[in-house]
């Protein structure tokens, strides 16, 4: 088996047929689709049962509602392909998605990257998700760009399953914000090379009410601490990783403040982390980062929101 495509599914009755249908339109044979039904309460499973009866290479599993990370991890566990990739159940792919991936992975690279495109209300937008690299670039550039947040989604990459298994790489099930980014950093840190797959292969359908739009809570704030640990680790605590961490922290602090949390409550959480002082003491070359530091040091969270978050 060359390729396993993993789809986490939760209450996606309206989109799952289009999603899976866009994949099975390929004439390729040596791949499988694994759909993990994450405790759906609608008729998603009925549609999945029909799909698995029609296509023998579609395998469906039902679990109690555990979140997208748990669903993806179970999909990885059952995957038989030499390579794996991920598709979200409300998105769809290009007609050449499977054939281009299977053709490319014959070169046996550790990681493959391809383009995605934003879709809003069914209309493709002029927004392309791409890490901005060429095949002549080094794997270190890919790692650096991922630390900088240039490509932190799981669906625009193809992964070698042996690397995932050998290093026990998994999505963090106790993290609800930034888990995709952590997975991307954990994986690429183990890569020695990469390949590029040309063209837009994936269509990301923007959904109102996504996690990134939910109100920030202290629990979500704490979830980001593991992400910042990874940023500093894989960025070797370089200035670009600290810059990314600083921007992430200040934006989150502003959101917490707007949601009614006091500066004292926010700072009591921050001070639990040894890296907090390290981030503030860094010598940033740009004015915006210097200003963020000054405002953070003086607990001027309201001003951070007004200046940087609108």
Buried (B, 14 or more C-beta within 10 A) or exposed (E): EBBBBBBBBBBBBEBBBBBBEBBBEBEBEEBBBBBBBBBBEEEBBEBBEEBBEEBEBBBBBBEEEBBBBBBBBBBBEEBBBBBBBBBBBBBBBBEBBBBBBBEBBEEEBBBBBBBBBBBEEEEBEEEEBBBEBEEEBEBEBBBBBBBBBBBBBBBBBBBBBEBBEEEEBBBBBEBBBBBBBBBBBBBBBBBEEBBBBEEBBBBBBBEEEEEEEEEBBBEBBBBBBBBBBBBBBBBEBBBBBBBBBBBBBBBBBBBBBBEEBEBEEBBEBBEEBEBBEEBBEBEBEEEBBEBBBEBBEEBBBEBBBEBBEE
